[in-house]
Amino acid sequence: MAKHSGGTCKKCRRVKEKLLLKGDKCYSAKCPVTKRPYAPGQHGRLPSRISDYAVRLREKQKARQIYGIAERQFESYFDKAEKGKGVTGENLLALLERRLDNVIYRLGFATSRSAARQLVRHGHINVNRKKVNIPSYQVRVGEAISIGEKSKERVKKLIEAASERKPPAWLSLDEGKLEGKIVRVPMREEIDTLIEEHMIIEYYSR
């Protein structure tokens, strides 16, 4: 996505929620959202009234920030979701979840989506034994995601350190081989991302 020059944690403080953008730090006592549960800036502590439009805009921006996607790319995902069969909001989340960088994160190969994106861009990820360095690559059902030899030891340590974080049911993981697969398209109840997708639909339908 486009480069963000501000503090990453300010994004979470702005929406007063943990967007899990900083990996292990988000789960620790050092998390700024825990220490300072108010918006950043001089007037962050003051209550503010926002319009319905602003509420929907904030939800869309929150989704973009969680998955690390630029505005134009997010609009493209929405267009695909709207044209697909089924519920638009659920289609949108399923598309976002099946991004290669997100699948790497969900499998536990990285502590955050940004770290997973870096692994992909640096050529450490294989899909069906072929190197793929495009974070937005849409992983299809049945495709195998594996770690390149140079990163295997590093990823093993990450999985061991975060043993309590298990992959969702729509993914399978072979920890011995460091290989994962999408067994089916994720269902809405299996996606724990704190997004109210109906607000995003309302934003684009205005």
Protein Blocks (a to p, Z undefined) as FASTA:
>chain_A
ZZdfbdfklmmmmnopaehlnojmmmmmklmklmmgccedjklmpccdddfklmmmmmmm
mmmmmnopafklmmmmmmmmmmmgcjfklmmmmmmmmpmklmmmmnopafbfklmmmmmm
nopaceehiacfbfklccdehiacdddfklmmmmmmmmmmmmmlccdfkbccdfklopac
dfbdcdfklpcbdcdfklmmmmmmZZ
